[in-house]
Amino acid sequence: MAVLFVLVGYVVFPSLYSVWESLGGNAGFSVDAYLDIFSSDSYFSAILNTILLSAATVVGAGFFGGLLSYIFWRFDFPYKNLLHKIFLLPLGLPPLVGVFSFLFLYSESGILPRLIQNLFSLDSPPFSFDGFGAVLIVHVYSFFVHFFLFSLAGLSKFDYSMIEAAQTLGTTKLRTLTRVMLPMLRPSVVSASLMVFILSTASFTAPLLFASRERYLTVEIFNQKLNGNFEIASALTVVLIFISIAVLYLFEKQQGEKLLTFARRGASAKVAPKPITPLFAGILSLQFLFVILPILTLLLMSFSASDASKLAVIPDKYSLENYLSIFQEENFYRPFVNSLEMAILAGVPNLIFGFIAGALVVQKETVAKPLMSVLLLLPLAIPATALAINLIATFNKPSPLALGNVLVASSAILPLAYFIRNIPYVSRSVSSTLATFDYSLIEAGLNLGASFIKVIGRIVLPIILSSIASGFLFTFINAIGEFPCSVLLYNAENKPVSVEIFSELRLNEFGVASAQGVLLMLLIFAFTWIFGLVFKTRNKLSSFDF
């Protein structure tokens, strides 16, 4: 009941504002907005493009992240720990800064096309980075980390004796992959697929800047709000949420029972990583280049002179001017500290709530399980701007949900928005692991006289600790770099670093914005390193390595 109260009170109730607005709001009941949407070819095209892009993103990010997790699990290679942290950096790249990095690197006048054009003496750039393909590449870059961490968490508890048994029986490698490994990893893959699909449907920045000739729901919502058509914008938001809920229902219906059929019996057999082969070393190198090039571009722009960054895509002057201008500002550290504090204020409740909710979702006897499964992913289905507007409409007056306080313009509303936005991460990560948990281990512990608290601490937590760590890492990093909600909800006292970066971009100070982006990634890198040390201390037997 407590979990449902939080989900209904802070997720469903604010979302009803969009439904109310789409049906006419104060003007009276009307379904004209929905009639306009479903009778228009342009809106149908936006819906279709959004679904196709999200499906393609799941396939692309799943292949990239799944293959990467297998390489880190199965092979040993130099600088493995460092590379692991580098592959997490796309999570900390603010959307606006990340998109500009891709523009500087891959656009028609970007670094890579110019380099190829000069090397081969071409009359024009060899490719144009726009349209559906460009948005898909940006999405794969942004979302592969979900598959990487979720799959790696699943592989860290994988029972290698299952593969050995299959090989002993003469099964081919392909059949072992499809009939043994993938079914065992299905909970992790399903959780990552759901999150990536829903995040892709709600993506805004990449479709806005790279697909101007194509229509997508989030861009249409933005354009309609900009033009004052609030009913149409709210109706499109409801359609977007409905698509995500429908996909969630289909996933849950198809996979729900199967997720419980691969429970492990006893301790999992581990296998030592083997030296990486030339084939996988080459694949890892290409993946590394794909991930590191936009970050190196951001680093390059951070050292560009201010005047050069305004006049040329490839700067011809470099200095420390951008960093000096940041450090010379009074209280330059305040946006970084604000983001860190609010990420902690949102992340700790997310950790506690997500653990409880994730454990409840996998219980067969839970009456509200189907409803909870939908509500736990609903925050990702709501566009971030719509979530912020819904929170403003809900908490601009005293509310029992805010203990009688007005949260709008207060320092509490941003941590609340971060908490709501990141509810799915810990809960889905925990539930995907517990879906293959052998509950006879708990019964054995209780029968041997251990208390329930001791069974949880000595049996359950060590098994799911890597999944909890994955979910919390997502939550914390997303909260530090969150922008769409922040730009609508922040005040002068809690201005986050993402909004500070946006302010510099609006002033065409790309060099300063890039320098702030680099500092933000260094902060995330430092947190990941510290978090890894704590995690290793708590779970030395785990092979999941941050």
C-alpha positions in Angstrom: 0.0 0.0 0.0 2.9 2.4 0.7 4.5 1.7 -2.7 1.1 2.2 -4.4 0.5 5.4 -2.5 3.8 6.9 -3.7 3.2 5.8 -7.3 -0.4 7.0 -7.5 0.3 10.2 -5.5 3.5 11.4 -7.2 3.3 9.7 -10.6 -0.4 9.1 -11.6 -2.0 12.1 -10.0 0.2 14.8 -11.6 -0.1 13.0 -14.9 -3.8 13.4 -14.9 -3.2 17.1 -15.6 -2.2 16.2 -19.1 -5.3 14.1 -19.6 -7.5 16.9 -18.2 -5.8 19.5 -20.4 -6.2 17.2 -23.5 -10.0 16.9 -22.9 -10.5 20.7 -22.9 -9.4 21.7 -19.4 -11.2 24.8 -18.1 -12.9 25.3 -21.5 -15.1 22.3 -21.0 -15.1 18.6 -22.1 -14.0 18.0 -25.7 -12.3 15.3 -27.7 -11.5 17.5 -30.7 -7.8 17.3 -30.0 -7.8 13.5 -30.4 -10.0 13.7 -33.5 -7.5 16.1 -35.0 -4.6 13.8 -34.2 -6.0 10.6 -35.6 -7.4 12.3 -38.7 -4.1 13.9 -39.6 -1.4 12.2 -41.7 1.4 14.4 -40.2 0.5 13.3 -36.6 0.2 9.6 -37.8 3.7 10.0 -39.3 5.0 11.3 -36.0 3.6 8.4 -34.1 4.9 5.8 -36.6 8.4 7.4 -36.7 8.6 7.4 -32.9 7.7 3.7 -32.7 10.1 2.7 -35.5 12.9 4.8 -34.0 12.4 3.3 -30.5 12.3 -0.3 -31.9 15.5 0.3 -33.9 17.2 1.9 -30.8 16.4 -1.2 -28.7 18.0 -3.4 -31.4 21.0 -1.2 -32.0 21.7 -0.4 -28.3 21.0 -4.0 -27.3 23.5 -5.4 -29.8 26.2 -2.8 -28.9 25.7 -3.0 -25.1 25.2 -6.7 -25.0 28.3 -7.5 -27.0 30.3 -5.1 -24.8 29.1 -6.7 -21.6 30.0 -10.1 -22.9 33.5 -8.9 -23.7 34.0 -7.4 -20.2 32.6 -10.6 -18.6 34.4 -13.2 -20.6 37.8 -11.7 -21.4 40.7 -10.1 -19.6 42.6 -7.2 -21.2 44.8 -4.2 -20.2 43.2 -1.2 -18.5 39.9 -3.1 -18.1 38.8 -1.1 -15.1 39.6 2.2 -16.7 37.8 1.3 -19.9 34.8 0.3 -17.9 34.5 3.8 -16.5 35.0 5.4 -19.9 32.1 3.3 -21.3 29.9 4.8 -18.6 30.7 8.4 -19.5 27.9 8.8 -22.1 25.5 8.6 -19.2 27.1 11.8 -17.8 27.1 13.7 -21.0 24.2 16.3 -20.8 21.9 15.9 -23.8 22.5 19.3 -25.2 26.3 19.1 -24.9 26.3 15.5 -26.3 24.3 16.6 -29.4 26.6 19.5 -30.0 29.6 17.1 -29.7 28.0 15.0 -32.5 27.4 18.2 -34.5 31.0 19.3 -34.2 32.2 15.8 -35.0 29.9 14.3 -37.7 27.9 17.2 -39.3 28.6 18.3 -42.9 31.1 20.9 -41.7 32.3 18.7 -38.8 35.7 17.3 -38.0 35.4 13.8 -39.4 33.8 14.7 -42.8 36.3 17.5 -43.3 39.2 15.2 -42.5 38.0 12.6 -45.0 37.3 15.3 -47.6 40.9 16.6 -47.2 42.5 13.1 -47.1 40.8 12.0 -50.3 40.6 15.4 -52.0 36.8 15.2 -52.4 34.8 18.1 -53.7 32.2 17.9 -51.0 31.8 16.2 -47.6 31.4 12.4 -47.9 28.2 12.2 -45.9 25.5 14.2 -44.2 24.7 13.4 -40.6 21.0 14.0 -40.4 17.7 12.2 -40.6 16.5 8.9 -39.0 20.0 7.4 -39.2 21.6 10.3 -37.3 19.1 10.2 -34.5 19.5 6.4 -34.3 23.2 6.7 -33.9 22.9 9.3 -31.2 20.3 7.1 -29.4 22.5 4.1 -29.5 25.4 6.2 -28.1 23.1 7.5 -25.3 21.3 4.3 -24.4 23.7 1.4 -24.9 24.9 1.8 -21.3 21.5 0.4 -20.1 22.2 -2.9 -21.8 25.8 -2.8 -20.9 25.3 -2.5 -17.1 22.1 -4.6 -16.9 23.6 -7.5 -18.9 26.9 -7.3 -17.0 25.0 -7.5 -13.7 23.2 -10.6 -15.0 26.4 -12.1 -16.3 28.1 -11.6 -13.0 25.7 -14.1 -11.5 25.6 -16.4 -14.5 26.1 -20.1 -13.7 28.8 -21.1 -16.1 28.2 -24.8 -15.4 25.1 -24.5 -17.6 27.4 -23.7 -20.6 29.7 -26.5 -19.7 26.8 -28.9 -19.6 25.6 -27.8 -23.0 29.1 -28.2 -24.5 29.5 -31.6 -22.9 26.2 -32.6 -24.7 27.7 -31.5 -28.0 25.6 -28.3 -28.4 27.0 -25.7 -30.9 28.1 -22.3 -29.7 25.2 -20.6 -31.4 22.6 -22.9 -29.9 24.2 -22.5 -26.5 23.9 -18.7 -26.9 20.2 -18.8 -27.9 19.0 -21.7 -25.7 21.1 -21.3 -22.6 22.6 -17.8 -22.2 19.9 -15.6 -23.5 17.1 -17.3 -21.6 19.1 -17.0 -18.4 19.7 -13.3 -19.2 16.1 -12.6 -20.3 15.1 -10.6 -17.2 18.1 -8.2 -17.6 17.5 -7.9 -21.3 13.8 -7.3 -21.0 14.3 -4.7 -18.3 16.9 -2.8 -20.4 14.8 -3.1 -23.6 11.7 -1.7 -21.8 13.7 1.3 -20.4 15.5 2.0 -23.7 12.3 1.8 -25.7 10.5 4.2 -23.4 13.4 6.6 -23.1 13.7 6.6 -26.9 10.0 7.5 -27.3 10.5 10.4 -24.9 13.8 11.6 -26.5 13.6 15.3 -27.6 17.0 16.9 -28.3 18.3 14.5 -31.0 15.1 14.4 -33.1 14.8 18.2 -32.8 18.3 18.9 -34.2 19.0 16.0 -36.5 15.6 15.2 -38.1 14.1 18.5 -39.0 12.5 16.9 -42.1 10.8 14.1 -40.1 8.2 14.3 -37.5 8.5 12.8 -34.0 6.0 13.0 -31.1 8.2 14.9 -28.6 9.1 17.5 -31.2 5.4 17.8 -32.1 4.5 18.3 -28.5 7.1 21.0 -28.2 6.0 22.8 -31.3 2.3 22.7 -30.4 3.1 24.1 -27.0 5.2 26.8 -28.6 2.3 27.7 -30.9 -0.2 27.8 -28.0 -2.1 24.6 -28.9 -2.0 23.2 -25.4 -4.9 20.8 -26.0 -3.1 19.2 -29.0 0.2 19.1 -27.1 -1.4 17.4 -24.0 -3.3 14.9 -26.3 0.0 14.0 -28.0 1.6 13.6 -24.5 -1.3 11.2 -23.6 -0.8 9.2 -26.8 3.0 9.0 -26.1 2.3 7.7 -22.6 -0.3 5.2 -24.0 2.3 3.8 -26.5 4.8 3.2 -23.7 2.2 1.5 -21.5 1.0 -0.7 -24.3 4.5 -1.8 -25.1 5.1 -2.5 -21.4 2.0 -4.6 -21.2 3.0 -6.6 -24.3 6.5 -7.2 -22.8 5.1 -8.2 -19.4 2.4 -10.5 -20.9 4.9 -12.4 -23.1 7.7 -12.6 -20.7 6.1 -12.6 -17.2 5.9 -16.4 -16.7 9.0 -17.2 -18.6 11.1 -14.9 -16.3 10.4 -17.3 -13.4 11.4 -20.6 -15.1 15.2 -20.2 -14.8 15.7 -20.0 -11.1 19.2 -21.0 -10.0 19.8 -23.8 -7.7 22.5 -23.2 -5.2 25.7 -21.3 -5.8 26.6 -20.3 -9.4 29.7 -21.8 -10.9 32.2 -19.0 -11.9 34.7 -19.0 -14.7 38.0 -17.0 -14.8 38.2 -14.5 -17.7 40.5 -15.6 -20.5 42.8 -13.5 -22.6 41.0 -11.5 -25.2 41.1 -12.8 -28.8 42.1 -10.7 -31.8 38.5 -10.6 -33.1 37.0 -9.3 -29.9 40.0 -7.0 -29.3 39.2 -5.4 -32.7 35.5 -5.1 -31.8 36.3 -3.5 -28.5 38.6 -1.0 -30.2 35.9 0.1 -32.6 33.4 0.4 -29.7 35.9 2.4 -27.8 36.4 4.8 -30.7 32.7 5.2 -31.1 32.3 6.2 -27.5 35.4 8.3 -27.0 35.4 10.4 -30.2 32.4 12.7 -29.1 34.1 13.0 -25.7 37.4 14.0 -27.2 35.6 16.5 -29.4 34.0 18.0 -26.3 37.5 18.1 -24.7 38.9 19.8 -27.9 36.2 22.5 -27.8 36.8 23.1 -24.1 40.3 24.3 -24.9 39.3 26.4 -27.9 39.7 30.2 -27.6 36.3 31.9 -27.3 36.5 33.9 -30.5 37.6 30.8 -32.5 34.8 28.6 -31.2 32.3 31.2 -32.5 33.8 31.5 -36.0 34.9 27.9 -36.9 33.7 24.4 -36.2 37.4 23.3 -36.0 39.1 25.9 -33.8 42.5 27.2 -34.8 43.3 28.8 -31.4 43.6 27.0 -28.1 44.0 28.2 -24.6 43.0 27.7 -20.9 40.7 30.7 -21.2 37.4 28.7 -20.9 38.5 26.9 -17.7 40.0 30.1 -16.3 36.7 32.0 -16.9 34.9 29.3 -15.0 37.2 29.2 -12.0 37.4 33.0 -11.8 33.7 33.2 -11.3 32.6 33.7 -7.7 31.0 30.5 -6.4 31.8 28.7 -9.7 31.4 25.4 -7.8 27.9 26.1 -6.6 26.0 24.5 -9.7 28.1 21.4 -9.3 27.5 21.2 -5.6 23.8 21.8 -6.2 23.6 18.9 -8.7 25.5 16.6 -6.4 23.3 17.4 -3.4 20.1 17.0 -5.3 21.3 13.7 -6.8 22.0 12.4 -3.3 18.6 13.6 -2.0 16.9 11.8 -4.9 19.2 8.8 -5.2 19.0 7.5 -1.6 15.1 7.4 -1.6 15.2 5.9 -5.0 17.5 3.1 -3.7 15.2 2.3 -0.7 12.0 2.6 -2.7 13.3 0.8 -5.7 14.5 -2.2 -3.6 11.1 -2.6 -1.9 9.1 -2.1 -5.1 11.4 -4.4 -7.2 11.0 -7.2 -4.6 7.2 -6.8 -4.6 6.9 -6.9 -8.4 8.3 -10.5 -8.6 5.9 -11.9 -5.9 3.2 -14.0 -7.4 0.8 -13.4 -4.6 0.9 -9.6 -4.9 -2.6 -8.6 -6.1 -1.5 -5.3 -7.5 1.5 -6.7 -9.4 0.3 -5.8 -13.0 -0.6 -2.3 -11.9 2.7 -1.8 -10.1 4.7 -3.1 -13.1 3.0 -0.4 -15.3 3.3 2.4 -12.8 7.0 1.7 -12.0 7.9 2.4 -15.7 5.4 5.2 -16.2 7.8 8.0 -15.2 10.0 7.2 -18.2 7.0 7.3 -20.5 6.2 10.9 -19.6 8.3 13.5 -21.5 10.5 15.3 -19.0 9.0 18.7 -20.0 5.5 17.3 -19.5 6.5 15.9 -16.1 7.8 19.3 -15.0 4.6 21.0 -16.1 2.5 18.4 -14.3 4.4 19.0 -11.1 4.0 22.7 -11.4 0.2 22.3 -11.9 0.1 19.9 -8.9 2.3 21.7 -6.4 1.7 25.4 -7.1 -0.7 25.4 -4.1 -0.6 23.7 -0.7 -1.0 19.9 -1.1 -1.3 17.0 1.3 1.3 15.3 -0.9 3.7 18.1 0.1 2.7 18.1 3.8 0.6 21.3 3.2 3.5 23.2 1.5 3.9 24.8 -1.9 6.7 23.1 -3.6 6.9 25.3 -6.8 9.9 27.7 -6.6 11.2 25.8 -3.5 14.4 23.8 -3.3 12.5 20.5 -2.8 10.7 20.3 -6.1 13.8 19.4 -8.2 14.9 16.4 -6.0 11.3 15.3 -6.1 11.3 15.5 -9.9 14.6 13.5 -10.0 13.1 10.9 -7.7 10.0 10.5 -9.8 12.0 10.4 -13.1 14.4 7.7 -11.9 11.9 5.4 -10.1 12.2 2.6 -12.7 16.0 2.1 -12.6 16.5 0.4 -9.2 13.1 -1.3 -9.2 13.6 -2.9 -12.6 17.2 -3.8 -11.9 16.2 -5.6 -8.7 13.1 -7.3 -10.1 15.1 -8.6 -13.1 17.6 -10.3 -10.7 15.0 -11.6 -8.3 13.0 -13.1 -11.2 15.6 -15.9 -11.4 16.2 -16.1 -7.6 15.9 -19.5 -6.0 13.6 -18.8 -3.0 14.4 -22.2 -1.5 17.6 -20.5 -0.3 15.5 -18.3 1.9 13.5 -21.2 3.2 16.7 -23.1 4.0 18.1 -20.2 5.9 14.9 -19.8 8.0 14.7 -23.5 8.6 18.3 -23.4 10.0 17.3 -20.8 12.5 18.4 -17.6 10.9 16.3 -14.5 11.5 14.5 -13.0 8.5 16.8 -9.9 8.7 19.9 -12.1 8.7 18.6 -14.1 5.7 18.0 -10.9 3.8 21.5 -9.6 4.7 23.4 -12.8 4.2 21.6 -14.5 1.3 19.4 -12.1 -0.7 21.5 -8.9 -0.7 24.8 -10.5 -1.8 23.0 -12.0 -4.8 21.2 -8.9 -5.9 23.8 -6.3 -4.8 25.3 -5.9 -8.3 21.8 -5.1 -9.6 21.1 -2.6 -6.9 24.5 -1.0 -7.6 23.6 -0.8 -11.4 20.2 0.8 -10.7 21.6 3.3 -8.2 24.4 4.3 -10.5 21.9 5.0 -13.3 19.8 7.1 -10.9 22.6 9.1 -9.5 24.3 9.9 -12.8 21.0 10.7 -14.5 20.1 13.1 -11.7 23.5 14.9 -11.9 23.1 15.7 -15.6 19.3 16.0 -15.8 18.2 19.0 -17.9 14.6 19.1 -19.3 12.9 19.1 -15.8 15.7 21.2 -14.3 15.3 24.1 -16.7 11.6 24.5 -15.8 11.8 23.8 -12.1 15.1 25.3 -10.8 15.4 28.5 -8.8 18.4 30.8 -8.0 19.4 28.8 -5.0 19.5 25.3 -6.5 20.5 26.0 -10.1 22.0 22.7 -11.4 25.1 22.4 -13.6 23.0 21.3 -16.6 21.1 24.6 -16.6 24.4 26.5 -16.2 25.8 24.7 -19.3 22.6 25.6 -21.2 22.9 29.2 -20.2 26.4 29.3 -21.8 25.2 27.6 -24.9 22.5 30.2 -25.3 25.2 32.9 -25.2 27.1 31.0 -27.9 29.9 30.3 -25.4 30.5 26.8 -26.8 34.0 26.6 -25.3 32.8 27.5 -21.8 29.9 25.1 -22.1 32.3 22.3 -23.2 34.6 23.0 -20.3 31.7 22.7 -17.9 30.7 19.5 -19.6 34.2 18.1 -19.1 34.2 19.1 -15.5 30.8 17.4 -15.1 32.1 14.2 -16.6 35.2 14.3 -14.3 32.8 14.6 -11.4 30.9 11.5 -12.6 34.1 9.7 -13.2 35.3 10.4 -9.6 32.0 9.3 -8.2 32.0 6.1 -10.2 35.6 5.4 -9.0 34.6 6.0 -5.3 31.4 4.0 -5.8 33.4 1.2 -7.2 35.7 1.1 -4.2 32.8 1.0 -1.8 31.1 -1.7 -3.9 34.2 -3.9 -4.0 34.5 -3.6 -0.2 30.9 -4.7 0.3 30.9 -7.4 -2.3 34.3 -8.8 -2.9 33.0 -12.1 -4.2 31.1 -10.4 -7.0 32.7 -10.3 -10.5 30.7 -7.2 -11.3 33.3 -4.5 -11.4 32.8 -0.7 -11.5 
